[in-house]
Amino acid sequence: MLRSKILNRIRLLKPVIDRRCMSSASKTPLTLLEVDDKSGIATLSLNRPPVNSLNIDLMNSIIESITEIEGNKSRGLILTSANDRVFCAGLDLNELHKPNQERLKEFWAVFQDVWLALHLCSVPTAAAINGHAPAGGCLLATACEYRVMLPQMTIGLNETQFGYMAPKWVMLSYLSVLPRRLAERALTQGKLFTTAEALDVGLVDEIAASKEEALAKCSTFIDSFSKANPLARSLTKKQIREPDVQKLIADRAGDLKECLEYINSPLLQDGLGAYFEALKQKSRSKAGKS
Ligand SMILES: CCCCC/C=C\C/C=C\CCC/C=C/C(=O)SCCNC(=O)CCNC(=O)[C@H](O)C(C)(C)COP(=O)(O)OP(=O)(O)OC[C@H]1O[C@@H](n2cnc3c(N)ncnc32)[C@H](O)[C@@H]1OP(=O)(O)O
């Protein structure tokens, strides 16, 4: 009786995300999922070259992997990158620049879903940040319960640098990790923290010298829950996170409307176009040098 009541409560807390991962045109899987048969800990690696930028297919693949991990009773989830320079470059700017409107609606709904799925994941979550994590990449990291980062990388919600304002629920994810005054300053500056700065302010919990060490530290974090009843732990996490989540769930349509208006504004499109062009230019000049 109690168990079904608890399970019902979890169902109530967790919005139903019945999204199947769309098969991508590419042959390589967009996410790699390995479950360590000794520890029972699942490692989910983002695998969309060149920078794990979040498009609809990759986000659906993440959601499907989280659903699988929760279903196969893994003891925890470590999110990392198959790329050794970039954890996740954030939202795919191709989805935001001169967007197809129908696709943009779907894109934004999946973006909301991937945050909800990770933020409310019923198993312990940790991010092994083995590369740069700007904007949406930082959001994936802050949706996890623990963060271990490699040196010489950057992380932060840098949206104001390219003319965006992060949505309320994205800000709340930051506020769940940073003290308010610091979060406000970092958000308004569009600050990208270095690894050392991120440790100093608590945006990340530990630094590791290698990806292997980062994975080991994430596993140690997950092991810290070994004495906690998994169901009670999951309910407690959802209860603590519910107020922030409800702010999005209560008004997903409003968030989408606000985003569509904002992303389609000429000011924003111009700023984004210039920003994206500069990125491409940088990449071309790098290629020219190599
Ligand atoms: C009022 C209501 C508010 C409503 C809000 C509405 C809208 C707000 C929208 C969103 C806010 C939500 C929060 C999330 C926002 C985002 O995530 S937007 C994306 C932000 N991302 C970035 O700023 C990162 C940009 N990239 C970089 O800084 C670097 O690429 C790097 C990640 C540090 C990696 O550097 P490096 O290894 O040197 O690689 P290159 O820069 O050479 O890039 C390689 C190729 O990858 C392409 N690329 C890089 N980032 C992206 C990206 N995000 N999307 C698409 N493509 C990307 C780059 O152009 C290179 O491509 P080519 O080689 O030129 O083909």
The ligand as a Gaussian input file, in Angstrom:
#p B3LYP/6-31G(d) Opt

LIG

0 1
 C       12.312000      36.602000     -22.222000
 C       12.206000      35.152000     -22.271000
 C       13.454000      34.401000     -22.481000
 C       13.305000      33.318000     -23.466000
 C       14.630000      32.781000     -23.843000
 C       14.745000      32.672000     -25.316000
 C       15.834000      32.342000     -25.880000
 C       17.006000      31.982000     -25.112000
 C       17.594000      30.811000     -25.724000
 C       18.279000      29.974000     -25.020000
 C       18.599000      30.179000     -23.617000
 C       18.637000      28.854000     -22.933000
 C       19.992000      28.507000     -22.465000
 C       20.900000      27.942000     -23.511000
 C       21.413000      28.698000     -24.535000
 C       22.445000      28.097000     -25.441000
 O       22.996000      27.066000     -25.176000
 S       22.768000      28.949000     -26.890000
 C       24.371000      28.247000     -27.380000
 C       25.458000      28.861000     -26.557000
 N       26.735000      28.211000     -26.834000
 C       27.896000      28.892000     -26.925000
 O       27.956000      30.096000     -26.771000
 C       29.120000      28.078000     -27.231000
 C       29.694000      28.489000     -28.558000
 N       30.854000      27.661000     -28.863000
 C       32.068000      27.877000     -28.274000
 O       32.271000      28.709000     -27.438000
 C       33.177000      26.953000     -28.736000
 O       32.772000      26.325000     -29.936000
 C       33.517000      25.849000     -27.715000
 C       32.275000      25.109000     -27.280000
 C       34.238000      26.469000     -26.512000
 C       34.481000      24.857000     -28.408000
 O       35.549000      25.577000     -28.954000
 P       36.487000      24.844000     -30.022000
 O       36.825000      23.481000     -29.535000
 O       37.556000      25.819000     -30.373000
 O       35.543000      24.601000     -31.290000
 P       35.081000      25.711000     -32.349000
 O       34.659000      26.957000     -31.647000
 O       36.112000      25.810000     -33.419000
 O       33.737000      25.046000     -32.933000
 C       33.831000      23.849000     -33.699000
 C       32.623000      23.835000     -34.600000
 O       31.430000      23.746000     -33.778000
 C       30.569000      24.839000     -34.113000
 N       29.839000      25.216000     -32.903000
 C       30.362000      25.592000     -31.715000
 N       29.391000      25.825000     -30.815000
 C       28.193000      25.595000     -31.451000
 C       26.820000      25.658000     -31.055000
 N       26.449000      25.990000     -29.832000
 N       25.900000      25.356000     -32.007000
 C       26.260000      25.009000     -33.267000
 N       27.554000      24.910000     -33.727000
 C       28.495000      25.204000     -32.782000
 C       31.472000      25.930000     -34.620000
 O       30.736000      26.852000     -35.390000
 C       32.452000      25.107000     -35.434000
 O       31.791000      24.706000     -36.603000
 P       32.547000      24.729000     -38.014000
 O       33.866000      24.013000     -37.775000
 O       32.743000      26.175000     -38.328000
 O       31.615000      24.023000     -38.924000

